[in-house]
Amino acid sequence: MPRQSPAIPFCSVTPFDPAPLWAAAHQVHADVIVPMRARRRAMLVTAGVAVTLEAAAAFALSLI
């Protein structure tokens, strides 16, 4: 019967904790992504209102 080799002691590895990474990602989302989306939405609404007003003015002028 072959001899068993002694167990090799492995160094202890600290388990990876994803919580700080998730917290940082959520903070970046709250600080950067959400305001960027709000600005983009405001620009789209402003552009939509401007196009609507321009179309209404063109329609009004066409009635004259």
Secondary structure, 3 states (H helix, E strand, C coil): CCCCCCCCCCCCCCCCCCHHHHHHHHHHHHHHHHHHHHHHHHHHHHHHHHHHHHHHHHHHHHHC
